[in-house]
């Protein structure tokens, strides 16, 4: 009797401690089985989807890829789009697996404990913890990023050298780490106080989002690209004349050296207040006619005139509220049920950071079809504004064809891709819309 009473206090915690990592490992293994099955399903879906013929309404029109691409180029575009789309969905699942591994392996918990034992100052310890999490995510995600880069290079979409790509990876790691440190410090400081900490975080996110709109074009984008005043005076005059006609208060038109990294074509209006500017990729300057560049820029100007930038900020603030509200409930519910084998003691435990990132990633992915649909509506409105402002829908048709050719984009993408990845209408539907507008012009 005495021996039994003597042994039981020692055996119970031993069985519990053995069971805990086993549950964690089992959870991760189950996710990896799900990952493999989902990857197979994704690859099968896109393999079949990209063998669908051109829609009947587009056959023989300017929206038919065979009307402006050779057979070989059309096949390469289809193959590249299939790989790119597959990698997007597989990469999302892989990201969730990385975050789950940081939790179930005990990496986040062990890192936090070892730093606590070795570094007395929390001011030094927390940045080191964030750096450790960022480094792990960087390393775990590197294979898929390298695969994505290799595919883009093999299909002549990316022109970036491996050295340049590797440099960008480290710059991005630095930017991501700094942002995660800033946001993480505020999140855990508020979480320790409890209550409606997520609401206070949302209030703080509003000036942060506005600040990023102003500062990103000035401080972050130049880390990756070189911006210079437009070198062609005649083209600059044509663009500024168009912007003046549209009532856009800017004389800042820049060209950026995107040709060092891509063959794709684009232009954009970016910034807010003192950072407002029009940026034209040098690839567009090299491959488009002056009329096509004006139409391309007019589309971007429409976002300013139609207040899409402001509405985007409002939408960002509203979506952040929902994300934090739902995310907080999900985070607490997960901890309440699975805290033990996730190695997270309480909501403000640093070891819970990967779980926070996982919840945010899953919710953001789930909301993507909604945000993409809203964006497509704004982009269609911008297209129509550009046609009316320039009166040149014909140039828009050839512009969209060149966009498809340079980026090897799918002219008629599969439904799943369209719902999740397309923030613009498909190039096929944009060509059809431009043709319709041209027919209706007086």
Rosetta blueprint (number, residue, H / E / L):
1 X L
2 X H
3 X H
4 X H
5 X H
6 X H
7 X H
8 X H
9 X H
10 X H
11 X H
12 X H
13 X H
14 X H
15 X H
16 X H
17 X H
18 X H
19 X H
20 X H
21 X H
22 X H
23 X H
24 X H
25 X H
26 X H
27 X H
28 X H
29 X H
30 X H
31 X H
32 X H
33 X H
34 X H
35 X H
36 X H
37 X H
38 X H
39 X H
40 X H
41 X H
42 X H
43 X H
44 X H
45 X H
46 X H
47 X H
48 X H
49 X H
50 X L
51 X L
52 X L
53 X L
54 X L
55 X L
56 X H
57 X H
58 X H
59 X L
60 X L
61 X L
62 X L
63 X L
64 X L
65 X H
66 X H
67 X H
68 X L
69 X L
70 X L
71 X H
72 X H
73 X H
74 X H
75 X H
76 X H
77 X H
78 X H
79 X H
80 X H
81 X H
82 X H
83 X H
84 X H
85 X H
86 X H
87 X H
88 X H
89 X H
90 X H
91 X H
92 X H
93 X H
94 X H
95 X H
96 X H
97 X H
98 X H
99 X H
100 X H
101 X H
102 X H
103 X H
104 X H
105 X L
106 X L
107 X H
108 X H
109 X H
110 X H
111 X H
112 X H
113 X H
114 X H
115 X H
116 X H
117 X H
118 X H
119 X L
120 X L
121 X L
122 X H
123 X H
124 X H
125 X H
126 X H
127 X H
128 X H
129 X H
130 X H
131 X H
132 X H
133 X H
134 X H
135 X H
136 X H
137 X H
138 X H
139 X H
140 X H
141 X H
142 X H
143 X H
144 X H
145 X H
146 X H
147 X H
148 X H
149 X H
150 X H
151 X H
152 X H
153 X H
154 X H
155 X L
156 X L
157 X L
158 X E
159 X L
160 X L
161 X L
162 X H
163 X H
164 X H
165 X H
166 X H
167 X H
168 X H
169 X H
170 X H
171 X H
172 X H
173 X H
174 X H
175 X H
176 X H
177 X H
178 X H
179 X H
180 X H
181 X H
182 X H
183 X H
184 X H
185 X H
186 X H
187 X H
188 X H
189 X H
190 X H
191 X H
192 X H
193 X H
194 X L
195 X L
196 X L
197 X H
198 X H
199 X H
200 X H
201 X H
202 X H
203 X H
204 X H
205 X H
206 X H
207 X H
208 X H
209 X H
210 X H
211 X H
212 X H
213 X H
214 X H
215 X H
216 X H
217 X H
218 X H
219 X H
220 X H
221 X H
222 X H
223 X H
224 X L
225 X L
226 X L
227 X E
228 X E
229 X E
230 X L
231 X L
232 X L
233 X H
234 X H
235 X H
236 X H
237 X H
238 X H
239 X H
240 X H
241 X H
242 X H
243 X H
244 X H
245 X H
246 X H
247 X L
248 X L
249 X L
250 X L
251 X L
252 X L
253 X E
254 X E
255 X E
256 X E
257 X L
258 X H
259 X H
260 X H
261 X L
262 X E
263 X L
264 X L
265 X L
266 X L
267 X E
268 X E
269 X E
270 X E
271 X L
272 X L
273 X H
274 X H
275 X H
276 X L
277 X E
278 X E
279 X E
280 X E
281 X E
282 X H
283 X H
284 X H
285 X H
286 X H
287 X H
288 X L
289 X L
290 X H
291 X H
292 X H
293 X H
294 X H
295 X H
296 X H
297 X H
298 X H
299 X H
300 X H
301 X H
302 X H
303 X H
304 X H
305 X H
306 X L
307 X L
308 X H
309 X H
310 X H
311 X H
312 X H
313 X H
314 X H
315 X H
316 X H
317 X H
318 X H
319 X H
320 X H
321 X H
322 X H
323 X H
324 X H
325 X H
326 X H
327 X H
328 X H
329 X H
330 X H
331 X H
332 X H
333 X H
334 X H
335 X H
336 X H
337 X H
338 X H
339 X H
340 X H
341 X H
342 X H
343 X L
344 X L
345 X L
346 X L
347 X L
348 X L
349 X L
350 X H
351 X H
352 X H
353 X H
354 X H
355 X H
356 X H
357 X H
358 X H
359 X H
360 X H
361 X H
362 X H
363 X H
364 X H
365 X H
366 X H
367 X H
368 X H
369 X H
370 X H
371 X H
372 X H
373 X H
374 X H
375 X H
376 X H
377 X H
378 X H
379 X H
380 X H
381 X H
382 X H
383 X H
384 X H
385 X H
386 X H
387 X H
388 X H
389 X H
390 X H
391 X L
392 X L
393 X H
394 X H
395 X H
396 X H
397 X H
398 X H
399 X H
400 X H
401 X H
402 X H
403 X H
404 X H
405 X H
406 X H
407 X H
408 X L
409 X L
410 X L
411 X L
412 X L
413 X L
414 X L
415 X H
416 X H
417 X H
418 X H
419 X H
420 X H
421 X H
422 X L
423 X L
424 X L
425 X L
426 X L
427 X H
428 X H
429 X H
430 X H
431 X H
432 X H
433 X H
434 X H
435 X H
436 X H
437 X H
438 X H
439 X H
440 X H
441 X L
442 X L
